[in-house]
Amino acid sequence: MSEKEYAGTTVNVDEQGYLTDFSQWTRDVGVGIATEEDVTITNRHWEVINFIQDQFKKDSPLSIRKIGKSGVVDIKEFYKLFPDGPLKKASRIAGIPKPKSCI
């Protein structure tokens, strides 16, 4: 485990850059991670991130299919919002561990 700093906040991350303590996440931390992932955050991104965080808090496993059926975003838009590995990027930005469905 190591530490990273985003917007003046130091957080604990694993070897892949995912936060190891969700309570350290803030919107500013999310924006910092998004910048590393080459994602410019919009209100649509926040809607998806909020859904992902809600599912995490409910201990509900995530998959791209589940997000596509959520009514929050369809799969095509999900890939546009978070290109090149949308579930990995969105989960990392949301401050949650990498979903088990991600390789």
Rosetta constraint file for C-alpha pairs under 8 A:
AtomPair CA 1 CA 12 HARMONIC 6.73 0.50
AtomPair CA 1 CA 13 HARMONIC 5.85 0.50
AtomPair CA 1 CA 14 HARMONIC 4.84 0.50
AtomPair CA 1 CA 15 HARMONIC 6.39 0.50
AtomPair CA 2 CA 12 HARMONIC 5.73 0.50
AtomPair CA 2 CA 13 HARMONIC 5.48 0.50
AtomPair CA 2 CA 14 HARMONIC 6.36 0.50
AtomPair CA 2 CA 15 HARMONIC 7.38 0.50
AtomPair CA 3 CA 10 HARMONIC 6.42 0.50
AtomPair CA 3 CA 11 HARMONIC 5.48 0.50
AtomPair CA 3 CA 12 HARMONIC 4.51 0.50
AtomPair CA 3 CA 13 HARMONIC 5.74 0.50
AtomPair CA 4 CA 10 HARMONIC 5.56 0.50
AtomPair CA 4 CA 11 HARMONIC 5.49 0.50
AtomPair CA 4 CA 12 HARMONIC 6.53 0.50
AtomPair CA 4 CA 13 HARMONIC 6.89 0.50
AtomPair CA 5 CA 9 HARMONIC 5.32 0.50
AtomPair CA 5 CA 10 HARMONIC 4.29 0.50
AtomPair CA 5 CA 11 HARMONIC 6.21 0.50
AtomPair CA 6 CA 10 HARMONIC 6.49 0.50
AtomPair CA 6 CA 11 HARMONIC 7.73 0.50
AtomPair CA 6 CA 28 HARMONIC 7.14 0.50
AtomPair CA 6 CA 29 HARMONIC 5.17 0.50
AtomPair CA 6 CA 32 HARMONIC 5.32 0.50
AtomPair CA 6 CA 33 HARMONIC 7.42 0.50
AtomPair CA 7 CA 28 HARMONIC 6.03 0.50
AtomPair CA 7 CA 29 HARMONIC 6.31 0.50
AtomPair CA 7 CA 32 HARMONIC 6.66 0.50
AtomPair CA 9 CA 29 HARMONIC 7.17 0.50
AtomPair CA 11 CA 19 HARMONIC 6.91 0.50
AtomPair CA 11 CA 21 HARMONIC 7.82 0.50
AtomPair CA 11 CA 24 HARMONIC 6.08 0.50
AtomPair CA 11 CA 25 HARMONIC 7.84 0.50
AtomPair CA 12 CA 19 HARMONIC 5.77 0.50
AtomPair CA 12 CA 20 HARMONIC 5.73 0.50
AtomPair CA 12 CA 21 HARMONIC 6.71 0.50
AtomPair CA 13 CA 17 HARMONIC 5.16 0.50
AtomPair CA 13 CA 18 HARMONIC 5.17 0.50
AtomPair CA 13 CA 19 HARMONIC 4.34 0.50
AtomPair CA 13 CA 20 HARMONIC 5.24 0.50
AtomPair CA 13 CA 21 HARMONIC 7.94 0.50
AtomPair CA 14 CA 18 HARMONIC 5.51 0.50
AtomPair CA 14 CA 19 HARMONIC 6.49 0.50
AtomPair CA 14 CA 20 HARMONIC 6.25 0.50
AtomPair CA 17 CA 92 HARMONIC 7.41 0.50
AtomPair CA 18 CA 92 HARMONIC 5.32 0.50
AtomPair CA 18 CA 95 HARMONIC 6.62 0.50
AtomPair CA 18 CA 96 HARMONIC 6.79 0.50
AtomPair CA 18 CA 97 HARMONIC 5.79 0.50
AtomPair CA 18 CA 98 HARMONIC 6.81 0.50
AtomPair CA 19 CA 24 HARMONIC 7.82 0.50
AtomPair CA 19 CA 25 HARMONIC 7.75 0.50
AtomPair CA 19 CA 92 HARMONIC 7.25 0.50
AtomPair CA 19 CA 95 HARMONIC 5.42 0.50
AtomPair CA 19 CA 96 HARMONIC 6.28 0.50
AtomPair CA 19 CA 97 HARMONIC 6.56 0.50
AtomPair CA 20 CA 96 HARMONIC 7.62 0.50
AtomPair CA 20 CA 97 HARMONIC 6.86 0.50
AtomPair CA 21 CA 25 HARMONIC 7.70 0.50
AtomPair CA 21 CA 95 HARMONIC 8.00 0.50
AtomPair CA 22 CA 95 HARMONIC 5.72 0.50
AtomPair CA 22 CA 96 HARMONIC 6.05 0.50
AtomPair CA 25 CA 29 HARMONIC 5.91 0.50
AtomPair CA 25 CA 30 HARMONIC 6.96 0.50
AtomPair CA 25 CA 94 HARMONIC 7.72 0.50
AtomPair CA 25 CA 95 HARMONIC 5.71 0.50
AtomPair CA 26 CA 30 HARMONIC 6.26 0.50
AtomPair CA 27 CA 31 HARMONIC 6.17 0.50
AtomPair CA 28 CA 32 HARMONIC 6.24 0.50
AtomPair CA 29 CA 33 HARMONIC 6.27 0.50
AtomPair CA 29 CA 93 HARMONIC 7.99 0.50
AtomPair CA 30 CA 34 HARMONIC 6.05 0.50
AtomPair CA 30 CA 93 HARMONIC 4.86 0.50
AtomPair CA 30 CA 94 HARMONIC 6.15 0.50
AtomPair CA 30 CA 95 HARMONIC 6.93 0.50
AtomPair CA 31 CA 35 HARMONIC 6.16 0.50
AtomPair CA 31 CA 40 HARMONIC 7.99 0.50
AtomPair CA 31 CA 41 HARMONIC 6.82 0.50
AtomPair CA 31 CA 93 HARMONIC 7.29 0.50
AtomPair CA 32 CA 36 HARMONIC 6.58 0.50
AtomPair CA 33 CA 37 HARMONIC 6.35 0.50
AtomPair CA 33 CA 92 HARMONIC 7.25 0.50
AtomPair CA 33 CA 93 HARMONIC 5.45 0.50
AtomPair CA 34 CA 38 HARMONIC 6.12 0.50
AtomPair CA 34 CA 39 HARMONIC 4.96 0.50
AtomPair CA 34 CA 40 HARMONIC 6.63 0.50
AtomPair CA 34 CA 41 HARMONIC 7.01 0.50
AtomPair CA 34 CA 89 HARMONIC 7.89 0.50
AtomPair CA 34 CA 93 HARMONIC 5.69 0.50
AtomPair CA 35 CA 39 HARMONIC 5.71 0.50
AtomPair CA 35 CA 40 HARMONIC 6.70 0.50
AtomPair CA 37 CA 89 HARMONIC 6.88 0.50
AtomPair CA 39 CA 81 HARMONIC 7.68 0.50
AtomPair CA 39 CA 82 HARMONIC 6.81 0.50
AtomPair CA 41 CA 45 HARMONIC 5.66 0.50
AtomPair CA 41 CA 46 HARMONIC 7.18 0.50
AtomPair CA 42 CA 46 HARMONIC 6.54 0.50
AtomPair CA 43 CA 47 HARMONIC 6.33 0.50
AtomPair CA 44 CA 48 HARMONIC 6.50 0.50
AtomPair CA 44 CA 81 HARMONIC 8.00 0.50
AtomPair CA 45 CA 49 HARMONIC 6.09 0.50
AtomPair CA 45 CA 81 HARMONIC 6.64 0.50
AtomPair CA 46 CA 50 HARMONIC 5.89 0.50
AtomPair CA 47 CA 51 HARMONIC 6.33 0.50
AtomPair CA 47 CA 72 HARMONIC 7.12 0.50
AtomPair CA 48 CA 52 HARMONIC 6.22 0.50
AtomPair CA 48 CA 72 HARMONIC 6.57 0.50
AtomPair CA 48 CA 73 HARMONIC 7.02 0.50
AtomPair CA 48 CA 90 HARMONIC 7.88 0.50
AtomPair CA 49 CA 53 HARMONIC 6.12 0.50
AtomPair CA 49 CA 90 HARMONIC 6.52 0.50
AtomPair CA 49 CA 91 HARMONIC 7.57 0.50
AtomPair CA 49 CA 93 HARMONIC 7.56 0.50
AtomPair CA 49 CA 94 HARMONIC 5.43 0.50
AtomPair CA 50 CA 54 HARMONIC 6.10 0.50
AtomPair CA 50 CA 94 HARMONIC 7.64 0.50
AtomPair CA 51 CA 55 HARMONIC 6.25 0.50
AtomPair CA 51 CA 72 HARMONIC 7.53 0.50
AtomPair CA 52 CA 56 HARMONIC 6.22 0.50
AtomPair CA 52 CA 62 HARMONIC 7.65 0.50
AtomPair CA 52 CA 90 HARMONIC 7.90 0.50
AtomPair CA 52 CA 91 HARMONIC 7.04 0.50
AtomPair CA 52 CA 94 HARMONIC 7.05 0.50
AtomPair CA 53 CA 57 HARMONIC 6.15 0.50
AtomPair CA 53 CA 94 HARMONIC 6.37 0.50
AtomPair CA 53 CA 95 HARMONIC 7.99 0.50
AtomPair CA 53 CA 96 HARMONIC 7.22 0.50
AtomPair CA 54 CA 58 HARMONIC 6.30 0.50
AtomPair CA 55 CA 59 HARMONIC 6.21 0.50
AtomPair CA 55 CA 60 HARMONIC 5.13 0.50
AtomPair CA 55 CA 61 HARMONIC 7.23 0.50
AtomPair CA 55 CA 62 HARMONIC 7.30 0.50
AtomPair CA 56 CA 60 HARMONIC 5.85 0.50
AtomPair CA 56 CA 61 HARMONIC 7.27 0.50
AtomPair CA 56 CA 62 HARMONIC 7.93 0.50
AtomPair CA 56 CA 96 HARMONIC 7.15 0.50
AtomPair CA 61 CA 99 HARMONIC 7.16 0.50
AtomPair CA 61 CA 100 HARMONIC 7.75 0.50
AtomPair CA 62 CA 66 HARMONIC 6.37 0.50
AtomPair CA 62 CA 67 HARMONIC 7.29 0.50
AtomPair CA 62 CA 99 HARMONIC 6.19 0.50
AtomPair CA 62 CA 100 HARMONIC 7.89 0.50
AtomPair CA 62 CA 101 HARMONIC 7.15 0.50
AtomPair CA 63 CA 67 HARMONIC 6.39 0.50
AtomPair CA 63 CA 87 HARMONIC 7.24 0.50
AtomPair CA 63 CA 99 HARMONIC 7.49 0.50
AtomPair CA 63 CA 101 HARMONIC 6.01 0.50
AtomPair CA 63 CA 102 HARMONIC 7.97 0.50
AtomPair CA 64 CA 68 HARMONIC 6.14 0.50
AtomPair CA 64 CA 75 HARMONIC 7.03 0.50
AtomPair CA 64 CA 86 HARMONIC 7.97 0.50
AtomPair CA 64 CA 87 HARMONIC 6.34 0.50
AtomPair CA 65 CA 69 HARMONIC 6.28 0.50
AtomPair CA 65 CA 75 HARMONIC 7.33 0.50
AtomPair CA 66 CA 70 HARMONIC 6.07 0.50
AtomPair CA 67 CA 71 HARMONIC 7.80 0.50
AtomPair CA 67 CA 72 HARMONIC 7.39 0.50
AtomPair CA 67 CA 73 HARMONIC 6.83 0.50
AtomPair CA 67 CA 74 HARMONIC 7.24 0.50
AtomPair CA 67 CA 75 HARMONIC 7.23 0.50
AtomPair CA 68 CA 72 HARMONIC 7.64 0.50
AtomPair CA 68 CA 73 HARMONIC 5.88 0.50
AtomPair CA 68 CA 74 HARMONIC 4.38 0.50
AtomPair CA 68 CA 75 HARMONIC 4.64 0.50
AtomPair CA 68 CA 78 HARMONIC 7.61 0.50
AtomPair CA 69 CA 73 HARMONIC 7.79 0.50
AtomPair CA 69 CA 74 HARMONIC 6.89 0.50
AtomPair CA 70 CA 74 HARMONIC 7.84 0.50
AtomPair CA 73 CA 77 HARMONIC 6.31 0.50
AtomPair CA 73 CA 78 HARMONIC 6.18 0.50
AtomPair CA 74 CA 78 HARMONIC 6.11 0.50
AtomPair CA 75 CA 79 HARMONIC 6.32 0.50
AtomPair CA 76 CA 80 HARMONIC 6.51 0.50
AtomPair CA 77 CA 81 HARMONIC 6.07 0.50
AtomPair CA 78 CA 82 HARMONIC 6.11 0.50
AtomPair CA 78 CA 83 HARMONIC 7.93 0.50
AtomPair CA 78 CA 86 HARMONIC 6.54 0.50
AtomPair CA 79 CA 83 HARMONIC 5.01 0.50
AtomPair CA 79 CA 84 HARMONIC 7.38 0.50
AtomPair CA 79 CA 85 HARMONIC 7.64 0.50
AtomPair CA 79 CA 86 HARMONIC 5.59 0.50
AtomPair CA 81 CA 86 HARMONIC 7.57 0.50
AtomPair CA 82 CA 86 HARMONIC 4.47 0.50
AtomPair CA 82 CA 87 HARMONIC 7.67 0.50
AtomPair CA 82 CA 89 HARMONIC 6.29 0.50
AtomPair CA 82 CA 90 HARMONIC 6.48 0.50
AtomPair CA 85 CA 89 HARMONIC 6.16 0.50
AtomPair CA 86 CA 90 HARMONIC 5.82 0.50
AtomPair CA 87 CA 91 HARMONIC 5.85 0.50
AtomPair CA 87 CA 99 HARMONIC 7.74 0.50
AtomPair CA 87 CA 102 HARMONIC 7.34 0.50
AtomPair CA 88 CA 92 HARMONIC 6.12 0.50
AtomPair CA 88 CA 98 HARMONIC 6.20 0.50
AtomPair CA 88 CA 99 HARMONIC 7.34 0.50
AtomPair CA 88 CA 102 HARMONIC 6.70 0.50
AtomPair CA 89 CA 93 HARMONIC 6.12 0.50
AtomPair CA 90 CA 94 HARMONIC 5.99 0.50
AtomPair CA 91 CA 95 HARMONIC 6.26 0.50
AtomPair CA 91 CA 96 HARMONIC 5.49 0.50
AtomPair CA 91 CA 97 HARMONIC 6.80 0.50
AtomPair CA 91 CA 98 HARMONIC 6.24 0.50
AtomPair CA 91 CA 99 HARMONIC 7.39 0.50
AtomPair CA 92 CA 96 HARMONIC 6.00 0.50
AtomPair CA 92 CA 97 HARMONIC 6.94 0.50
AtomPair CA 92 CA 98 HARMONIC 6.84 0.50
AtomPair CA 98 CA 102 HARMONIC 6.86 0.50
